[in-house]
Amino acid sequence: MKRLMVAAAGLLLAAPLWAQFGGEPTVEVAVAEQREMAPTMQVSGTVLSRADASLSAEVEGRLVEVADVGTRAAEGDVIARIEDTVLSLRLSELEAEISRGEARLKFLDAELARVERLAETNLAAESQIDQTRSERDMAQSDLAVTRSRLAQLKDQIERSRVRAPFSGVVVERVARAGERVGVGARILRLVDPDSLEVVARAPLRYYRYVQPGDELAIDAEDEVFEAPLRTVVSVGNEDLHVFELRLDIEQPLPVGQTVRVTIPTAELREVLAVPRDALVLRGSGTAVFVIEDDGTARRATVSTGIGQGDWIEVAGPVQAGDRVVIRGNERLRDGQTVEIANG
């Protein structure tokens, strides 16, 4: 019996460790691919609103109302108001002048018609007709001038109300109710937090490697996402050799946040790439495990190159189409038989 136990122990010790403790490990795999990649660098960018306006007074007067910081306004809402008492009184005066002018014009029209009838029977002189017609025409002109002044005054009254040019949030209040402001004086600042862009600057030597429409990666500390490049503007000069990138974003990031934008620094080239999760970093070097047709894992030592997102270039005994382990590769051994969980 002792001899049987010793023989069994010898067989157990001769078997691989993974076979002694639980059989074939379960792994997940992905396929190595030929991909177009380029070396990249990260540049600093800032989240800005595409709609950011400092609103100023268009008429002189005393502020009677200014929206608080944080107030959300829809397009066309009144967010500040300048006293219009004097303008309103002048408006009433001009309206009265227009009523008087209309009455005088009506009288002169009737008077001209009467004089013309008298002239037909030689009871009125031609000069009387000319004089009445001249007075009627002058009354028409005076009325037109007064109506124009009224329209200008109404425009001034409307301009005493500072309206939101777009939907947004009041983020700064420069003047307060009770203060007197002149034409052009800043009152408040309005920002639309829902229309955002990232503005970044990069060395001018990389200008030719980016084009409008490119999808660039943006690192916003707790998340990484891609955004379309809307425009590229060369702003370099003899002191500053940079160009500007503007990317539209939909993520609700705070205005002013600093982000990192990844840009290519060379032309695209075709490389063999695997998911980053396929890499196994050990003291003996970097490797990936390739699943052979018989279901065993082959350890392939590789060197890495450029990366893009979740993929990275590798060079070594790996070919496009090879299945590489991306989950469960931490404890794998060369030649170990595995069970593939994702087929």
C-alpha positions as CSV (number, residue, x, y, z in Angstrom):
1,M,0.0,0.0,0.0
2,K,2.9,2.3,0.9
3,R,4.5,1.7,-2.5
4,L,1.2,2.6,-4.3
5,M,0.9,5.9,-2.3
6,V,4.6,6.8,-3.1
7,A,4.0,6.0,-6.8
8,A,0.9,8.2,-6.9
9,A,2.7,11.0,-5.2
10,G,5.5,10.7,-7.8
11,L,3.0,11.0,-10.6
12,L,1.4,14.0,-9.0
13,L,4.8,15.8,-8.6
14,A,5.7,15.0,-12.2
15,A,2.5,16.7,-13.5
16,P,2.5,20.5,-14.2
17,L,1.3,22.7,-11.3
18,W,-1.7,23.9,-13.2
19,A,-2.8,20.3,-13.8
20,Q,-2.4,19.5,-10.1
21,F,-4.7,22.3,-9.0
22,G,-7.9,22.5,-10.9
23,G,-7.4,21.7,-14.6
24,E,-7.6,24.0,-17.6
25,P,-7.8,27.7,-16.9
26,T,-10.5,29.8,-18.7
27,V,-9.3,32.7,-20.8
28,E,-10.7,35.3,-23.1
29,V,-9.0,36.1,-26.4
30,A,-8.9,38.7,-29.2
31,V,-7.4,38.6,-32.6
32,A,-4.1,40.3,-33.6
33,E,-4.8,42.8,-36.4
34,Q,-3.0,44.9,-39.0
35,R,-3.9,48.5,-38.2
36,E,-3.0,52.0,-39.4
37,M,-1.4,53.9,-36.5
38,A,0.9,56.9,-36.0
39,P,3.1,58.1,-33.2
40,T,1.3,60.6,-31.0
41,M,1.8,63.3,-28.3
42,Q,-0.5,65.0,-25.9
43,V,-1.0,68.8,-25.8
44,S,-2.9,70.8,-23.2
45,G,-6.3,72.2,-24.0
46,T,-9.1,74.1,-22.4
47,V,-12.9,73.6,-22.4
48,L,-14.6,76.7,-23.6
49,S,-18.1,77.7,-24.6
50,R,-18.8,78.5,-28.2
51,A,-21.4,81.1,-27.0
52,D,-19.7,83.4,-24.5
53,A,-20.7,87.1,-24.5
54,S,-20.0,90.1,-22.4
55,L,-23.2,92.2,-22.6
56,S,-23.0,96.0,-22.4
57,A,-25.4,98.9,-22.0
58,E,-26.7,100.4,-25.3
59,V,-28.3,103.5,-23.6
60,E,-27.2,105.7,-20.8
61,G,-29.1,105.5,-17.5
62,R,-29.5,104.0,-14.1
63,L,-29.7,100.2,-13.7
64,V,-32.9,99.1,-12.1
65,E,-32.6,95.3,-12.6
66,V,-29.6,92.9,-13.1
67,A,-29.9,89.1,-13.1
68,D,-28.0,87.2,-10.4
69,V,-25.0,85.1,-11.2
70,G,-26.2,81.6,-11.9
71,T,-29.5,82.7,-13.5
72,R,-30.3,80.5,-16.5
73,A,-31.9,82.5,-19.3
74,A,-33.6,81.5,-22.6
75,E,-32.8,83.4,-25.8
76,G,-34.6,86.8,-25.7
77,D,-35.2,86.9,-21.9
78,V,-34.5,90.3,-20.2
79,I,-31.5,89.8,-17.9
80,A,-30.9,93.5,-17.1
81,R,-32.9,96.7,-17.4
82,I,-32.0,100.4,-17.5
83,E,-34.4,103.0,-16.2
84,D,-36.6,104.3,-19.1
85,T,-38.8,106.9,-17.3
86,V,-37.6,109.9,-19.3
87,L,-37.7,107.9,-22.5
88,S,-41.3,106.8,-21.8
89,L,-42.4,110.4,-21.1
90,R,-40.8,111.5,-24.3
91,L,-42.6,108.7,-26.1
92,S,-46.0,110.0,-24.8
93,E,-45.0,113.5,-26.1
94,L,-44.2,112.3,-29.6
95,E,-47.3,110.2,-29.8
96,A,-49.3,113.4,-29.0
97,E,-47.4,115.3,-31.6
98,I,-48.2,112.6,-34.1
99,S,-51.9,112.8,-33.3
100,R,-51.8,116.6,-33.7
101,G,-49.9,116.2,-37.0
102,E,-52.4,113.7,-38.3
103,A,-55.3,116.0,-37.4
104,R,-53.6,119.0,-39.2
105,L,-52.9,116.9,-42.2
106,K,-56.5,115.7,-42.4
107,F,-57.7,119.4,-42.2
108,L,-55.2,120.5,-45.0
109,D,-56.3,117.6,-47.2
110,A,-59.9,118.8,-46.9
111,E,-58.9,122.4,-47.3
112,L,-57.0,121.6,-50.5
113,A,-60.0,119.8,-51.9
114,R,-62.3,122.7,-51.1
115,V,-60.0,125.3,-52.7
116,E,-59.7,123.2,-55.8
117,R,-63.5,123.0,-56.1
118,L,-63.7,126.8,-55.8
119,A,-61.0,127.2,-58.4
120,E,-63.2,125.3,-60.9
121,T,-65.7,128.1,-60.6
122,N,-63.1,130.9,-60.6
123,L,-63.9,131.6,-56.9
124,A,-60.3,130.8,-55.7
125,A,-57.0,132.0,-57.1
126,E,-54.3,129.6,-58.3
127,S,-51.9,131.0,-55.8
128,Q,-54.3,130.0,-53.0
129,I,-54.3,126.4,-54.3
130,D,-50.4,126.4,-54.4
131,Q,-50.2,127.7,-50.9
132,T,-52.7,125.2,-49.5
133,R,-50.9,122.3,-51.3
134,S,-47.5,123.5,-49.9
135,E,-48.9,123.6,-46.4
136,R,-50.3,120.1,-46.8
137,D,-47.0,118.7,-48.2
138,M,-45.1,120.3,-45.3
139,A,-47.5,118.8,-42.8
140,Q,-46.9,115.4,-44.4
141,S,-43.1,115.8,-44.1
142,D,-43.4,117.0,-40.4
143,L,-45.6,114.0,-39.6
144,A,-43.0,111.6,-41.3
145,V,-40.2,113.2,-39.2
146,T,-42.1,112.8,-36.0
147,R,-43.0,109.2,-36.8
148,S,-39.3,108.5,-37.4
149,R,-38.3,110.1,-34.1
150,L,-41.0,108.0,-32.4
151,A,-39.5,104.8,-34.0
152,Q,-36.0,105.8,-32.8
153,L,-37.3,106.4,-29.3
154,K,-39.1,103.1,-29.2
155,D,-35.8,101.5,-30.3
156,Q,-34.0,103.2,-27.4
157,I,-36.6,102.0,-25.0
158,E,-36.2,98.5,-26.3
159,R,-32.4,98.8,-25.9
160,S,-32.8,99.8,-22.3
161,R,-33.7,96.1,-21.8
162,V,-30.6,93.9,-22.1
163,R,-31.8,90.6,-23.6
164,A,-30.0,87.3,-23.7
165,P,-28.7,86.8,-27.3
166,F,-28.7,83.0,-26.7
167,S,-29.7,80.5,-24.1
168,G,-27.2,80.4,-21.3
169,V,-26.2,81.1,-17.7
170,V,-25.1,84.4,-16.1
171,V,-21.6,83.7,-14.9
172,E,-20.5,87.2,-14.0
173,R,-22.2,90.4,-12.9
174,V,-20.1,93.5,-13.4
175,A,-22.6,96.2,-12.5
176,R,-25.4,96.2,-9.9
177,A,-28.9,97.7,-9.7
178,G,-28.7,101.3,-8.7
179,E,-25.5,102.1,-10.5
180,R,-25.4,104.5,-13.4
181,V,-24.0,103.2,-16.6
182,G,-22.9,104.8,-19.9
183,V,-23.2,103.5,-23.4
184,G,-20.8,100.6,-23.8
185,A,-20.4,99.9,-20.1
186,R,-20.2,96.1,-19.3
187,I,-23.1,94.8,-17.2
188,L,-22.8,91.0,-17.2
189,R,-21.4,88.0,-18.9
190,L,-23.5,85.2,-20.4
191,V,-22.2,81.7,-21.2
192,D,-23.9,78.7,-22.9
193,P,-22.7,75.6,-21.0
194,D,-24.4,73.3,-23.5
195,S,-22.4,74.4,-26.6
196,L,-18.8,73.4,-25.8
197,E,-15.5,73.1,-27.6
198,V,-11.9,72.3,-26.6
199,V,-9.2,74.7,-27.8
200,A,-5.7,73.4,-27.8
201,R,-2.3,74.6,-29.3
202,A,0.3,72.3,-30.7
203,P,3.8,72.7,-32.2
204,L,3.6,74.0,-35.7
205,R,5.8,71.2,-37.1
206,Y,2.8,68.8,-36.6
207,Y,0.3,70.9,-38.5
208,R,0.3,68.7,-41.6
209,Y,-0.6,65.6,-39.7
210,V,-4.1,66.7,-38.6
211,Q,-7.1,67.6,-40.8
212,P,-10.6,68.9,-40.0
213,G,-12.9,65.9,-39.4
214,D,-10.2,63.8,-37.7
215,E,-11.3,62.1,-34.5
216,L,-8.9,63.0,-31.7
217,A,-8.7,61.5,-28.2
218,I,-9.4,63.8,-25.3
219,D,-8.3,62.9,-21.7
220,A,-10.5,64.7,-19.2
221,E,-8.9,63.2,-16.1
222,D,-11.7,60.8,-15.2
223,E,-12.7,59.9,-18.7
224,V,-11.2,59.5,-22.2
225,F,-13.3,60.1,-25.3
226,E,-12.9,61.0,-28.9
227,A,-14.1,64.3,-30.5
228,P,-14.2,65.6,-34.1
229,L,-11.7,68.2,-35.0
230,R,-13.8,71.2,-36.3
231,T,-11.0,73.5,-37.5
232,V,-7.3,73.9,-37.6
233,V,-5.9,77.5,-37.5
234,S,-2.2,78.5,-37.9
235,V,-1.5,81.1,-35.3
236,G,2.3,80.9,-35.4
237,N,4.6,83.9,-35.5
238,E,8.3,84.6,-35.1
239,D,7.9,84.1,-31.3
240,L,5.3,81.4,-31.1
241,H,5.5,78.5,-33.4
242,V,2.2,76.8,-32.7
243,F,-1.2,76.1,-34.4
244,E,-4.7,76.0,-32.8
245,L,-7.1,73.1,-32.8
246,R,-10.8,73.4,-32.0
247,L,-12.8,70.3,-31.3
248,D,-16.6,70.1,-30.7
249,I,-17.5,68.0,-27.6
250,E,-20.9,66.8,-26.2
251,Q,-19.6,65.8,-22.8
252,P,-21.0,68.1,-20.0
253,L,-17.6,69.3,-18.8
254,P,-17.2,72.6,-16.9
255,V,-16.1,75.6,-18.8
256,G,-12.4,76.3,-18.1
257,Q,-11.4,72.7,-17.3
258,T,-8.0,71.6,-18.6
259,V,-7.8,68.5,-20.8
260,R,-5.2,66.7,-22.8
261,V,-5.6,66.2,-26.5
262,T,-3.7,63.5,-28.4
263,I,-2.5,64.4,-31.8
264,P,-0.4,62.4,-34.4
265,T,3.2,63.4,-34.9
266,A,3.9,61.5,-38.1
267,E,2.1,59.9,-41.0
268,L,-0.1,56.8,-40.5
269,R,1.6,53.4,-41.1
270,E,0.4,49.9,-41.1
271,V,1.5,47.9,-38.0
272,L,0.6,44.6,-36.3
273,A,-1.4,45.5,-33.2
274,V,-2.9,43.6,-30.2
275,P,-5.1,44.9,-27.4
276,R,-3.0,46.4,-24.5
277,D,-4.6,43.8,-22.2
278,A,-2.8,41.0,-24.1
279,L,0.6,42.2,-22.8
280,V,2.2,40.3,-19.9
281,L,5.0,42.2,-18.2
282,R,7.4,39.9,-16.3
283,G,11.0,40.1,-15.3
284,S,12.0,38.2,-18.5
285,G,10.4,40.8,-20.7
286,T,7.1,41.7,-22.4
287,A,5.1,38.8,-23.9
288,V,1.7,37.8,-25.2
289,F,0.1,34.3,-25.1
290,V,-0.9,33.0,-28.5
291,I,-3.6,30.2,-28.6
292,E,-2.5,27.4,-31.0
293,D,-4.9,25.2,-33.0
294,D,-4.6,22.5,-30.4
295,G,-5.8,24.8,-27.6
296,T,-2.5,25.4,-25.9
297,A,-1.0,28.8,-25.0
298,R,2.3,29.7,-26.6
299,R,4.3,32.4,-24.9
300,A,5.7,34.9,-27.5
301,T,8.2,37.5,-26.4
302,V,7.4,40.8,-28.2
303,S,8.6,44.4,-28.3
304,T,6.1,47.2,-28.3
305,G,5.8,50.3,-30.5
306,I,3.2,53.0,-30.9
307,G,-0.2,52.8,-29.3
308,Q,-3.6,54.1,-30.1
309,G,-6.4,53.8,-27.6
310,D,-6.7,50.2,-26.4
311,W,-4.4,48.9,-29.1
312,I,-0.6,48.8,-29.3
313,E,2.0,47.8,-31.9
314,V,4.0,44.6,-31.3
315,A,6.9,43.0,-33.1
316,G,7.8,39.3,-32.5
317,P,6.6,35.8,-33.3
318,V,2.9,36.9,-33.7
319,Q,1.0,37.2,-37.0
320,A,-2.2,38.9,-38.0
321,G,-5.2,36.6,-37.2
322,D,-3.5,35.0,-34.2
323,R,-5.6,34.6,-31.2
324,V,-4.0,36.3,-28.2
325,V,-5.2,36.0,-24.6
326,I,-6.5,39.3,-23.1
327,R,-8.1,37.9,-19.9
328,G,-6.6,35.2,-17.6
329,N,-3.1,35.6,-18.9
330,E,-1.5,36.7,-15.6
331,R,-0.8,33.1,-14.5
332,L,-0.5,31.3,-17.8
333,R,2.5,29.1,-18.6
334,D,4.0,28.3,-21.9
335,G,2.3,25.2,-23.4
336,Q,-0.6,25.2,-21.0
337,T,-4.0,24.0,-22.3
338,V,-6.7,26.5,-21.9
339,E,-10.5,26.8,-22.3
340,I,-11.7,29.9,-24.3
341,A,-14.7,31.6,-22.7
342,N,-15.5,33.9,-25.6
343,G,-15.2,31.3,-28.4
